[in-house]
């Protein structure tokens, strides 16, 4: 009798309706390779059941004829407003991270988003921003910059041609980077093509710091091509630092096969190096940056006509280039070949990440369509890779990149009991990006439901208004 009374609460709990049920879907989990009809029960923001039998929920979402996958994790997104997040959510993204350049103050940036974010979010400590604050000539201005979490671009530009010339400046840099890690930073963001004043010596010292702290470096390398890749791979080999190289497609250009071989060979030798790519033949950045200093045509292999001004959609001329460069603003660079993108998508170790730009209606379509484009164009239409492998590049692979530093990520990027209910439901027969270079941003098609921590943010293809379930993804530095 006593045993029955003790078991009664457990039986009642097991029989109680789930908060939400995703019914009759084709559940695909890249971690276990499960690919089968299942029903998913969600309770308290977690996956509580994955069942071959129907489940009862307070809310039921139909997934008949749809794929149910872990929510997509974007390691490289610069759009961190809810306006940008809405486009990302309609692309299946549940976690969007600022890892390439990072932020000047991780604590201030996270505070700004707390309780008011559609998607999960996190950031690295920015080498580019913090090195400017470490320079003696800017020391008096640093406190004001720290209180402005979105000032990373201004800071990188301000110190872009300056070099750290003293042990004292390197010490200050180390202290500010370490503070960002203690505030929850997910590593160190090093984007030194945007600040060529950072010498090879300085960058190597930052690798040494990261190894001492046992955190990864996420890097936009010094220049396009294999030489810059060899610099960071050599730094990783010499220090033992964990390394992630961003947008390998646009940074390698025609040397992509060599660069992929370099990364693969380094990992076979025991290094920890990952990389990513986005599925478009154009890149995007800001026209006022150092990328367009004198000689850019030779370095990039393009001229004015391959540049598209985001605000108007026009292609540039020598005259408008000079005018808009003084003004400053986003530009799209058409300079990659389709076969390079296919090669990156087909590579088994290349993660999918968007490099989505800060929100603007005419922004690069990758800001809204990266993940749907991979599923529609490269899986369904071109058959460059399988659906399961593509989902792995969007879910379990980015989760594993982060989980050594952020234990939260052990419960993301997979569908299993106990995992966070970050889930994307889509139609594999129709999913596709709709944003274009000509017309700008628009929601991807074929994404039916997107849940963040068990809460629908997209339901039946429509935004769920005034819903902010996104949580901070924090590095565990200093607590391990």
C-alpha positions as CSV (number, residue, x, y, z in Angstrom):
1,X,0.0,0.0,0.0
2,X,2.8,2.4,0.9
3,X,4.6,1.6,-2.3
4,X,1.5,2.4,-4.3
5,X,1.0,5.7,-2.6
6,X,4.7,6.6,-3.3
7,X,4.3,5.7,-7.0
8,X,1.0,7.5,-7.4
9,X,2.5,11.0,-8.0
10,X,4.9,9.6,-10.6
11,X,2.1,7.9,-12.4
12,X,0.0,11.0,-12.4
13,X,2.9,13.1,-13.7
14,X,3.5,10.5,-16.5
15,X,-0.1,10.6,-17.5
16,X,-0.5,14.4,-17.3
17,X,-0.7,16.2,-20.7
18,X,2.6,17.6,-21.9
19,X,2.8,21.4,-22.2
20,X,3.2,20.9,-26.0
21,X,3.3,18.0,-28.3
22,X,4.8,17.9,-31.8
23,X,2.8,15.2,-33.5
24,X,3.3,12.8,-36.4
25,X,6.6,14.2,-37.6
26,X,9.7,12.6,-39.2
27,X,12.1,13.1,-36.4
28,X,15.7,13.5,-37.5
29,X,18.4,13.7,-34.9
30,X,22.0,14.0,-36.4
31,X,23.6,13.0,-33.1
32,X,22.0,9.5,-33.0
33,X,21.1,9.4,-36.7
34,X,17.5,8.7,-35.7
35,X,15.2,9.1,-38.7
36,X,11.7,7.8,-37.9
37,X,8.1,8.8,-37.3
38,X,7.8,10.0,-33.8
39,X,5.8,12.3,-31.4
40,X,7.7,14.7,-29.2
41,X,6.3,15.8,-25.8
42,X,7.7,19.0,-24.2
43,X,7.4,20.0,-20.6
44,X,9.0,23.0,-18.8
45,X,11.0,23.9,-21.9
46,X,12.6,20.5,-22.2
47,X,12.0,17.4,-24.4
48,X,10.2,15.0,-22.0
49,X,9.3,12.3,-24.4
50,X,10.1,11.0,-27.9
51,X,7.5,8.3,-28.6
52,X,6.4,6.1,-31.4
53,X,2.9,6.3,-29.8
54,X,0.7,9.4,-29.8
55,X,1.0,11.8,-26.9
56,X,-1.4,14.2,-25.3
57,X,-0.5,17.9,-24.9
58,X,-2.2,21.1,-23.8
59,X,-1.1,22.3,-27.2
60,X,-0.5,20.1,-30.2
61,X,1.4,21.2,-33.3
62,X,1.0,18.9,-36.4
63,X,4.2,17.9,-38.1
64,X,2.6,15.5,-40.6
65,X,4.7,15.3,-43.8
66,X,7.3,17.5,-42.1
67,X,10.8,17.0,-40.7
68,X,11.3,17.7,-37.0
69,X,14.9,18.7,-36.3
70,X,16.9,20.3,-33.6
71,X,16.8,24.1,-33.9
72,X,19.6,25.5,-36.0
73,X,22.6,27.0,-34.3
74,X,24.2,30.0,-36.1
75,X,27.8,30.5,-34.9
76,X,28.2,33.7,-36.9
77,X,25.4,36.3,-36.8
78,X,25.8,40.0,-36.6
79,X,22.1,40.8,-36.4
80,X,21.1,40.9,-32.7
81,X,17.9,42.9,-32.6
82,X,14.6,41.2,-32.5
83,X,13.9,42.6,-36.0
84,X,16.9,40.6,-37.2
85,X,16.0,37.6,-35.0
86,X,12.5,37.4,-36.6
87,X,14.1,36.7,-40.0
88,X,16.5,34.2,-38.5
89,X,13.7,32.4,-36.7
90,X,11.8,32.0,-40.0
91,X,15.0,30.4,-41.3
92,X,14.8,27.8,-38.5
93,X,17.5,29.4,-36.3
94,X,17.0,29.1,-32.5
95,X,20.5,30.2,-31.4
96,X,22.3,33.1,-33.0
97,X,25.8,33.9,-31.8
98,X,28.3,36.8,-32.3
99,X,31.6,34.9,-32.3
100,X,33.6,36.4,-35.2
101,X,34.2,39.9,-33.9
102,X,32.7,39.6,-30.5
103,X,31.6,42.6,-28.4
104,X,33.6,45.1,-26.3
105,X,31.8,44.3,-23.1
106,X,30.1,40.9,-22.9
107,X,28.4,41.8,-19.6
108,X,26.8,45.0,-21.0
109,X,25.8,43.2,-24.3
110,X,24.1,40.4,-22.4
111,X,22.3,42.8,-20.1
112,X,20.9,44.6,-23.1
113,X,19.3,41.4,-24.4
114,X,18.1,39.9,-21.1
115,X,14.5,39.0,-21.0
116,X,13.8,40.6,-24.4
117,X,15.2,38.2,-27.0
118,X,13.5,36.0,-29.5
119,X,16.5,33.7,-29.9
120,X,19.2,32.3,-27.7
121,X,22.3,34.5,-27.9
122,X,25.9,34.8,-26.9
123,X,29.2,36.4,-27.8
124,X,33.0,36.3,-27.6
125,X,35.2,38.9,-26.1
126,X,36.3,41.1,-29.0
127,X,40.1,41.4,-29.6
128,X,39.5,44.2,-32.2
129,X,37.5,46.4,-29.8
130,X,39.6,45.6,-26.7
131,X,42.9,46.2,-28.4
132,X,41.8,49.8,-29.2
133,X,40.9,50.4,-25.6
134,X,44.3,49.0,-24.6
135,X,46.2,51.6,-26.7
136,X,47.5,54.4,-24.4
137,X,46.1,57.1,-26.6
138,X,42.6,55.9,-26.2
139,X,42.7,54.8,-22.6
140,X,40.7,57.8,-21.3
141,X,37.8,57.1,-23.7
142,X,37.6,53.3,-22.9
143,X,35.1,53.5,-20.0
144,X,32.5,55.2,-22.3
145,X,33.0,52.5,-25.0
146,X,32.5,49.7,-22.5
147,X,29.1,51.0,-21.6
148,X,28.1,50.9,-25.3
149,X,27.8,47.2,-26.1
150,X,27.2,47.7,-29.9
151,X,30.3,49.9,-30.5
152,X,32.6,47.1,-31.8
153,X,32.7,48.4,-35.4
154,X,33.5,51.9,-34.3
155,X,36.3,50.6,-32.0
156,X,37.9,48.3,-34.5
157,X,37.9,51.2,-37.0
158,X,39.4,53.7,-34.5
159,X,42.4,51.5,-33.8
160,X,42.7,49.7,-37.1
161,X,46.2,51.1,-38.2
162,X,47.6,51.2,-34.7
163,X,50.0,48.5,-33.2
164,X,50.3,47.5,-29.6
165,X,53.9,48.4,-28.9
166,X,54.5,47.7,-25.3
167,X,54.1,44.9,-22.7
168,X,51.9,47.2,-20.7
169,X,49.4,47.5,-23.6
170,X,49.4,43.7,-24.1
171,X,48.7,43.4,-20.3
172,X,45.8,45.7,-20.5
173,X,44.5,43.8,-23.5
174,X,44.7,40.5,-21.7
175,X,42.9,41.9,-18.6
176,X,40.0,43.3,-20.7
177,X,39.7,40.1,-22.7
178,X,39.7,38.0,-19.6
179,X,37.0,40.2,-18.0
180,X,34.8,39.4,-21.0
181,X,35.4,35.7,-20.5
182,X,34.4,36.0,-16.8
183,X,31.2,37.8,-17.9
184,X,30.2,34.8,-20.0
185,X,32.2,35.2,-23.2
186,X,32.4,32.2,-25.5
187,X,36.0,32.7,-26.4
188,X,38.0,35.4,-28.2
189,X,36.9,36.9,-31.5
190,X,39.9,37.9,-33.7
191,X,38.9,39.6,-37.0
192,X,42.2,41.2,-37.9
193,X,41.6,41.8,-41.6
194,X,39.7,44.8,-40.2
195,X,42.7,46.1,-38.2
196,X,46.0,45.4,-40.0
197,X,47.8,47.3,-37.3
198,X,47.7,44.0,-35.3
199,X,51.1,42.5,-36.1
200,X,51.7,38.8,-36.3
201,X,53.5,39.0,-33.0
202,X,50.4,40.6,-31.3
203,X,48.0,38.0,-32.8
204,X,50.3,35.2,-31.7
205,X,50.3,36.6,-28.1
206,X,46.5,36.5,-28.2
207,X,46.6,32.9,-29.2
208,X,48.9,32.3,-26.2
209,X,46.5,34.0,-23.9
210,X,43.6,32.0,-25.2
211,X,45.5,28.8,-24.6
212,X,46.4,29.8,-21.1
213,X,42.7,30.5,-20.5
214,X,41.7,27.3,-22.3
215,X,39.2,29.0,-24.6
216,X,38.8,29.0,-28.4
217,X,39.7,31.7,-30.8
218,X,37.2,32.5,-33.6
219,X,39.0,34.3,-36.4
220,X,38.4,36.2,-39.6
221,X,41.9,35.8,-41.0
222,X,44.3,38.6,-42.0
223,X,43.6,38.4,-45.8
224,X,42.1,36.2,-48.5
225,X,44.0,33.1,-49.4
226,X,46.1,30.3,-48.0
227,X,48.9,32.4,-46.5
228,X,46.6,33.9,-43.9
229,X,45.1,30.5,-43.1
230,X,48.6,29.1,-42.6
231,X,49.3,31.9,-40.1
232,X,46.4,31.0,-37.8
233,X,46.9,27.2,-38.2
234,X,50.6,27.7,-37.3
235,X,49.6,29.7,-34.3
236,X,47.2,27.0,-33.2
237,X,49.8,24.3,-33.7
238,X,52.4,26.3,-31.8
239,X,50.2,27.1,-28.8
240,X,47.7,24.3,-28.7
241,X,44.8,26.8,-29.0
242,X,41.4,25.6,-30.1
243,X,40.6,27.5,-33.4
244,X,37.5,28.2,-35.5
245,X,38.0,29.9,-38.9
246,X,35.0,31.8,-40.1
247,X,33.5,31.8,-43.7
248,X,36.1,29.6,-45.3
249,X,34.5,30.2,-48.6
250,X,35.0,33.9,-48.9
251,X,38.4,33.9,-47.1
252,X,39.8,31.2,-49.4
253,X,38.3,32.0,-52.7
254,X,40.1,29.9,-55.4
255,X,42.4,28.3,-52.9
256,X,39.5,26.7,-51.1
257,X,40.6,23.1,-51.9
258,X,44.1,23.8,-50.4
259,X,42.7,25.4,-47.3
260,X,40.3,22.6,-46.7
261,X,43.2,20.2,-47.0
262,X,45.2,22.2,-44.6
263,X,42.4,22.1,-42.0
264,X,41.7,18.4,-42.4
265,X,45.4,17.6,-42.2
266,X,45.9,19.7,-39.1
267,X,43.0,17.9,-37.4
268,X,44.5,14.5,-38.3
269,X,47.7,15.7,-36.5
270,X,45.7,16.3,-33.3
271,X,44.8,20.0,-33.6
272,X,41.3,21.3,-32.8
273,X,40.3,23.4,-35.8
274,X,36.8,23.9,-37.2
275,X,35.5,26.1,-39.9
276,X,32.2,27.3,-41.5
277,X,30.7,28.5,-44.8
278,X,27.6,30.2,-46.0
279,X,25.8,29.1,-49.2
280,X,26.0,32.3,-51.4
281,X,28.5,33.4,-54.0
282,X,28.7,37.0,-52.6
283,X,30.1,38.4,-49.4
284,X,29.2,41.5,-47.5
285,X,31.0,44.0,-45.3
286,X,31.2,47.8,-44.8
287,X,32.7,50.0,-47.5
288,X,34.6,52.2,-45.1
289,X,36.7,49.3,-43.7
290,X,40.3,48.5,-44.5
291,X,39.2,45.8,-46.9
292,X,38.8,48.6,-49.5
293,X,42.1,50.4,-48.9
294,X,44.2,51.0,-52.0
295,X,44.8,47.9,-54.0
296,X,41.5,46.2,-53.1
297,X,40.8,45.4,-56.8
298,X,44.0,43.3,-57.0
299,X,43.5,41.7,-53.6
300,X,39.9,40.7,-54.2
301,X,40.1,40.1,-57.9
302,X,37.1,42.3,-58.6
303,X,36.3,45.9,-59.6
304,X,33.6,48.5,-59.0
305,X,30.9,46.7,-60.9
306,X,31.0,43.6,-58.6
307,X,30.1,45.8,-55.6
308,X,26.5,46.4,-54.8
309,X,25.4,49.2,-52.4
310,X,22.9,47.8,-49.9
311,X,20.9,51.0,-49.4
312,X,19.9,51.2,-53.1
313,X,20.8,47.9,-54.7
314,X,22.9,49.7,-57.3
315,X,26.2,48.4,-58.7
316,X,29.0,50.9,-58.0
317,X,31.2,53.0,-60.3
318,X,34.5,54.7,-59.5
319,X,32.6,57.8,-58.7
320,X,29.9,56.3,-56.4
321,X,32.6,54.1,-54.7
322,X,34.5,57.2,-53.6
323,X,31.3,58.9,-52.5
324,X,29.8,56.0,-50.5
325,X,33.2,55.1,-48.9
326,X,33.2,58.5,-47.3
327,X,29.6,58.1,-46.2
328,X,30.1,54.5,-44.9
329,X,27.7,51.7,-45.2
330,X,27.1,48.0,-46.2
331,X,28.2,46.7,-49.5
332,X,27.8,43.3,-51.2
333,X,30.8,41.8,-53.0
334,X,30.0,39.4,-55.9
335,X,33.2,37.4,-56.2
336,X,32.8,33.7,-55.6
337,X,32.1,30.8,-58.0
338,X,29.2,28.3,-57.5
339,X,31.6,25.4,-57.5
340,X,33.5,26.8,-54.5
341,X,30.2,26.9,-52.5
342,X,29.4,23.4,-53.5
343,X,32.8,22.2,-52.4
344,X,32.4,23.8,-49.0
345,X,28.8,22.5,-48.5
346,X,30.0,18.9,-49.5
347,X,32.9,18.9,-47.1
348,X,32.0,16.8,-44.0
349,X,33.7,19.0,-41.5
350,X,32.4,22.5,-42.7
351,X,29.7,23.9,-40.5
352,X,26.9,26.0,-41.9
353,X,26.8,29.6,-40.5
354,X,25.3,32.7,-42.0
355,X,27.5,35.7,-41.3
356,X,24.2,37.6,-41.3
357,X,24.5,41.3,-41.3
358,X,23.0,43.8,-38.8
359,X,19.4,44.3,-39.9
360,X,18.7,46.4,-43.0
361,X,15.8,45.7,-45.5
362,X,18.3,45.4,-48.4
363,X,20.9,43.4,-46.6
364,X,22.7,40.4,-47.9
365,X,20.1,37.5,-48.3
366,X,22.2,35.3,-46.0
367,X,20.8,37.3,-43.1
368,X,17.4,35.7,-43.7
369,X,17.9,32.6,-45.9
370,X,21.1,30.7,-45.2
371,X,19.7,27.5,-43.6
372,X,16.7,27.2,-45.9
373,X,18.9,27.7,-48.9
374,X,21.2,24.8,-47.9
375,X,18.2,22.5,-47.4
376,X,16.4,23.6,-50.5
377,X,19.1,24.2,-53.0
378,X,22.1,22.1,-51.9
379,X,20.2,19.1,-50.5
380,X,17.0,18.8,-52.4
381,X,17.8,20.4,-55.8
382,X,21.6,19.8,-56.3
383,X,22.0,16.8,-54.0
384,X,25.4,18.0,-52.9
385,X,24.9,16.4,-49.5
386,X,22.2,14.4,-47.7
387,X,19.5,15.9,-45.5
388,X,20.9,14.3,-42.4
389,X,24.4,15.5,-43.1
390,X,23.1,19.0,-43.8
391,X,21.2,19.0,-40.5
392,X,24.3,17.9,-38.7
393,X,26.2,21.0,-40.0
394,X,23.4,23.2,-38.6
395,X,22.9,21.5,-35.2
396,X,25.2,19.0,-33.6
397,X,28.4,20.2,-35.2
398,X,28.1,23.8,-33.9
399,X,26.8,22.6,-30.5
400,X,30.0,20.4,-30.1
401,X,32.2,23.3,-31.2
402,X,30.9,25.2,-28.1
403,X,30.1,22.6,-25.4
404,X,33.6,22.3,-23.9
405,X,33.3,26.0,-22.7
406,X,29.5,26.2,-22.5
407,X,27.9,23.2,-20.8
408,X,24.5,24.6,-21.9
409,X,25.3,23.5,-25.5
410,X,25.3,19.9,-24.4
411,X,21.5,20.2,-24.3
412,X,21.2,21.9,-27.7
413,X,21.6,20.7,-31.3
414,X,20.1,17.3,-30.6
415,X,16.7,15.7,-30.0
416,X,16.7,13.5,-26.9
417,X,14.9,13.3,-23.7
418,X,16.2,16.0,-21.3
419,X,17.5,18.3,-24.1
420,X,16.3,21.9,-24.5
421,X,13.2,22.0,-26.7
422,X,14.9,24.1,-29.4
423,X,13.1,22.6,-32.4
424,X,12.6,23.4,-36.1
425,X,9.8,21.8,-38.1
426,X,10.0,22.2,-41.9
427,X,8.7,20.8,-45.2
428,X,11.7,19.1,-47.0
429,X,9.8,19.3,-50.3
430,X,9.3,23.1,-50.3
431,X,11.8,24.6,-47.9
432,X,13.8,27.4,-49.7
433,X,15.2,30.9,-49.2
434,X,13.2,33.7,-50.7
435,X,15.5,36.7,-49.9
436,X,17.5,37.9,-52.9
437,X,20.3,40.4,-53.8
438,X,17.8,42.4,-55.9
439,X,14.8,42.6,-53.5
440,X,16.5,42.2,-50.1
441,X,15.2,40.3,-47.1
442,X,12.1,38.1,-46.9
443,X,11.2,35.2,-44.7
444,X,12.2,31.7,-45.9
445,X,9.5,29.4,-47.1
446,X,8.7,25.9,-45.8
447,X,9.5,26.5,-42.1
448,X,6.3,25.7,-40.3
449,X,7.2,25.8,-36.6
450,X,10.2,27.0,-34.6
451,X,10.4,26.5,-30.8
452,X,13.0,28.2,-28.5
453,X,13.2,26.6,-25.1
454,X,9.8,25.0,-25.7
455,X,8.0,28.2,-26.7
456,X,6.8,28.7,-30.3
457,X,8.3,31.8,-31.9
458,X,7.1,30.7,-35.4
459,X,3.8,28.8,-35.6
460,X,2.2,27.6,-38.8
461,X,4.7,29.8,-40.7
462,X,3.8,33.0,-38.9
463,X,5.6,34.9,-36.2
464,X,4.2,34.6,-32.7
465,X,4.1,38.2,-31.5
466,X,5.5,39.5,-28.3
467,X,7.3,36.2,-27.4
468,X,10.8,36.4,-26.0
469,X,12.0,33.0,-24.8
470,X,15.7,33.5,-25.9
471,X,18.3,32.8,-23.2
472,X,21.9,33.8,-22.9
473,X,24.5,31.2,-23.9
474,X,27.4,31.6,-21.4
475,X,30.9,30.5,-21.4
476,X,31.9,28.8,-18.2
477,X,35.4,30.3,-17.9
478,X,36.5,30.6,-14.3
479,X,33.9,28.2,-13.1
480,X,35.4,24.9,-14.4
